[in-house]
């Protein structure tokens, strides 16, 4: 069984676990799991089985009241996952990663067909755009709820995709949009355009969970290792395989690596591998 198929099985397995909420409540009415996802998925989804870690943090810091239980629980959970596997959860478990696995194929074709799209990853500003997710996490998830009010999860395109849209379909007569509905719709449309134009565009530039997990790549128990002495610098791993646009031969536990294993499979010399530290 190759890595690609193993990753697909893993992604569908976690997608199934993520959407057990309706079944849990059918068997045990009113029972909530009290669990936070260690990846990106909205608690507002009708079938969600756990809470969004970002929403928990937002509520924890809201209006400067500092509910440390709500703040520390998702942070410690994500830190635990990060120490073990870094951003591997992005490549192997996150349902939004599964969606981008599909749209990424279109983005890759557009990259090859149109020079403008193909050059997006080569722009000098592109590496700096990757820092946007850190500003979003600090600014919209932590600072804004303290001084202004909830912001990120009201506008989150993932919440609109798996929460707002299903709820409006399931409750067509009783659903009433809030004041952020049309703004969130615009953000959602931009999200869809992004992931069709740039492979893993959401993961690269905007995902706050990715921002939380990225620093742990430097200390995690698993990493992607390259035998540089035997590398022939064909750049197949970077230019054709890597969905995150990383310079694989020269990376040193890059924070952007999602440990998807595409470079491992693509390497013609088989000198790229997963390594346990």
N, C-alpha and C positions, 0 to 999 in steps of 0.2 A: 504494500500500500504506500503510494507516494505521499509526500508532504502536503501537496495541494488537496488531495482527497481527505487526508486526516484533518486538515484545517477546516475544510468544508463541513465535515461531520461535527467537529467541535463547535463551529459557529451555529449550526442548526440546533445542536444540543442546548447551548446556552440561550438561543432564541426561544426554544420550547420552555425552558425553566423560567425565562423572563416573563412569559405570558401565561403562567399558571393561576393567576389571580382569580379569575372567574370560577375555576374548578375548586380552588381552596375555599372560597366563600360559599359555594354551593354545598359543600360537605360540612363546613363549619361556619355557619352564618355569623357575620360580625367579627370573625377572627382575622386579625392582621398579622403579618409575619414579623413586623418590627425590624426588617432587614433593609439595608441599603445596597443598591447595586454597586459593584466596584468598576462599573463602566457606564456609558451614557445611554439612558433610557428614561422616558418620562413616567413619573408616578401617576399622571393623569390618564394614562392609557387605561381603557375599561378593563383590560385583562392583565394589567401590571401586577406582579407578585411582590414587589418591593418598592422602596422609595428612591427618588432621585437624590443622590448625594449632594448635588448643588442646591436643591431646594432645602434640604436639611440644614446646610450651612447658612443659607439665606435667612431662614427662620431663626437659627441660632444667634445670629448677629443683629437681627432686625431691631431697629430703633435703639441700638446700643444697649440692649438688655442682656446680651452675652449669656445665652444658655449653653454652657460648656459641654453638656452631654450631647446636644444636637450638633455642636461644632466638632468636637473631638472624635465622635463615633465614626462618621464617614471619612474623616482625615486619617484616622488610625487604620481603618479598614483598607483604604487605598494605599496607605504606606506599607501595610503588611504585604499586599499583593505586589506592590512595586519592588520591595526588597527581594522577593522571591524571583520575579520574572520581568521586572522593568515594565516596558510598554507592551509586553506580549499579549496582554489582555485586549489591546486594541486590534491586534491581528487575528486573535484566536477566539475571542468571546463576544466582543461588542456587536450588538445587532445593527448599529449604524455602520460599522465596518463591513458587515455582510451586505448591506444595501450598496455601499460604495464598491464592493467587489463586482457588482453588476454594472454600475455606471462607469466604473474605471475602465472597462473594456471599450466603451464608447470614447472616453477621454483619451485613451491610448491611440485609437484610430484617428481621432481628430488631430492629435499631436503629430502623427506621421503625415497626415494629408495636408494640413494647413500650417504654413510656416509661422504665422503669428501665434497660434496656440502652441506650436512646438517650441517656440522660444520663451514661453512664459517661465519655464523652469530655469532658463539661462539668464534672465534679467538680473542685473546687479542688486536690485532692490528685493528680489525674491527671498534670499536668506533672512532679511530683516522682517519680512512679512510673517515669518514663522513665530516671531515674538508676540504677535497680536494675541495669541491665545493666553499668554501670561497676563497681559493687560486686561483682557476680558475677565479672567478669573479674579484678579485682584480688584479691578474696578467695578465690574457689574455684579459679581457674586458676593464680594465682601464689603467694599466701601459704599456702593450705592444703597444697599438695604439699611445701612447704619444711618445715613444722613437724609436719604430721599424716600426710599421704599423699594419694594420688589421691582426688579427691572429685567434681569436676564431671563428668568423662567417665564415671565409674561410675554417675552418676545422670542423665546427659543424656538427655532424651526423644528427641532425634534419633538418638542411638545405639541406643536401644531400638527405635525405629521401623524404621530401615534396617539395623541390625546384629542385635540380639537376636532380633527376630521372624523375619526371614528365616533366620537360622542355626538356630533351633529348629525351623523347618518343614523345612529341608533335612536336618537331622540329628536326627530325632525320637528315635532310640534312644540316641544318644551325647551329646546336649546335657544339660549339668548346670548349673543356675543357680547363680550365686555368692550371697554373703550380701547383695548389694545388689539382687537380682532383684526382690523384691516392693516395695521402696522405689522403685526405678526405674519399676516398673509404675504405682505411684501417681502419680509425677511425670508419667509419660506420659499418664495419664488426665486429669490437670489441664491438661496441654498441649493435648490435643484439645478439652477444654471451652473453654479460653481462645480458641483460634483460631476457634472457631465463634461465640463471643460477641463478640469484639472483632476487628475487621478488622486484620490484621497485628499481632495482640496479641503474638506472640513477638518480632517485629522491634522493636516499640515498647519493650517492658519488659525482656526477658530475654536477648536474643542478645548474647553476648560479642564475636562478630565484628563485629556492628553497632556495639558500643562502640569497637572498634579503628578502624573506618572513619569513624565519625561526625565526629571532629575535622577530618578532611581535607576535609570539605565547605567549610570556610572558605578553603582554599587551592587547591582542585582546579582543573584546567584547564577543567572544564565546570560549568555551574550552570544553574538555572532562573531566568529573568529575567522580571520583571513591570513593564510600563509603567504606573506608578502614576498618571500624569497622565491617562490615558484609562480607568482602571478605573472601572466603574459600581457597584462594591461589591455585586454580586448574590450573592456568596459561593457560587456554584455550585462553584467550584474547591475550596473548603475543605469545605463541608458535604456535597457530593454526590460529588465526584471523588476527593479526596485519601485514599488508604488509610491514611496515617499520622496523619491528624487535625491537619494543620498549618494555621495561619492563613496561607494562601498569599499574599494581597495584601500582607501586612506582614512576610513572612519576609525575612531577609537571609542567604542561604546557610545556611539552617537545618540543623543537624546531623542532624535527623530525616528530611530529604528523601532519598528513594531514587531520584530522577530518573526515575520511571516514566513521566512524560509524560502522566498522566491529566488533570492540570490544563490542560496545553497543548491537549489535544483538547476539553476541556469548556468552555473559555472562549468565551462567545458573541461577544465583541469581538475575539478572536484577538490579544490583547495579551500573552499568556504564551508564552515560547519558550525553547528551549535556547540557551545562549550560551557560546561558547568565550572564555575570558579571555585 
